[in-house]
Amino acid sequence: MHEDLYVLEMDDMQQSAVDLVDPSRLVFDYMRRVGDVIDRLPPGPVRIVHVGGAAMTLPRYVHATRPRSSQIVLEPSIEVIDRVRSEAPLPPRSGIKVRPVDGKAGIGGVRDGFADMVILDAFAGGRTPDELVTAAFVEDVRRVLAPSGVFVANLVDRAPFAQVRDFVAAARDLGDVVLGVEPATLKGRRPGNLVVVCGAVPESPLGAPSPMEYRIFTGRAVADSFGGGTAR
């Protein structure tokens, strides 16, 4: 493993990986896809709310690629915050503000229209907490987003994707929905990351990966493959 790669393990999983020399290098494939969405926002500094922080991989990426950005990280585990601050401290004057609060409570403390993007990447026991995929949470995200804002959610699920289907049902009122998933997860071989982009979705938000590497669903294909859920 690269000697400058900091890996944070939680729930017996590699939760985050940060290249401390080059934070613009995203090691995990799902994070590279989220990075693609960030890259497609208009040029210049951005305002982002991260629901879930762990090793702060994506906040560091934004700081490296879009200096002077303003970021809020909602991370409920003080133990994780202290560990990361000790083992892999954030760069000085990063503009990253870490709040020790869970996503549901924390999003309520963010002012209306603040964010160009909200990123949901939070886990408890290896899965996204149910309260963060509800219609009520999505509505709070809508309040926090600017009119041209984008909501990106990384969900760990497995076929038949019950949590993802419910989230798609809750998020479709935000605007367009695009979904990306690794082929092995799509075929039910193993659980994995599904990245859902909704709201004012930019063009080709998840990049242009080969279908052998990543399957991307847009428009009617999202409803055909991940519909049937209930907005809870």
Steps between C-alpha positions, in 0.01 A plus 500: 500500500619853422693627802322835489154338494306542824224239538231527764328173592156498662244220544766256372505687168745735336286809541728767354832527322691827467815569305662745740743626235243531221144529639368538144570127447185313595575134567153350542301478179177638646689803630647553155143510368400757762815693406375500141177667614697763695718564195192575290379784721570850362866606537622665818439458873189310608296451816451138598337322793637151569271270697760262637868584519716202603855585378370809315605366159250698294537825698877476443437437130287813475762704686772374263306551177290804591693724741305746717194276505279501809417157639302365794552141614238332720679214680335364817795295628727712717733200521540500121546877488772490766672202339514663157617830646783313671601258223420700185431864589321725255713762323507843668245758385314230307157657536373163629283531810433172679188484718468207745136430424301237314369569152134528588556757775791668325325571171233684697767745618612600150343817363262504205658504154856467632631209299598446140517132588403267783688169516356213703773249587412382849502153649410320820556127518604494135186661356346843461279585801133470405418850623728644228307350209153622597278752322536732801880498477491555125267795554747650748775455241281681247474792744878515544580483128528805279254499206767347275624262771579131470441220752736201478439191712728198538293206620626150580235248400454165334246355258204551497613845628215578739669802660607647166148458358350683799759776466430542128129530582578770757750688282323510164315822586836680523539484122697268275641177643812319375629180660831317471592151623776245451393206278570236767267676744237552232504127422451414868840342551581716801386813681662820384485874453224658294547871427179697445517854359186713511384859473657728240708213361790617276575333167673160531521538878674168565755533223527258211613166645484179298180298562733218606616723787183688587139501385324836482122539492327818386145609423244224467764233564523612865129435555510175302790355700468672840135603521226354714628638830308694761584854610498444877 
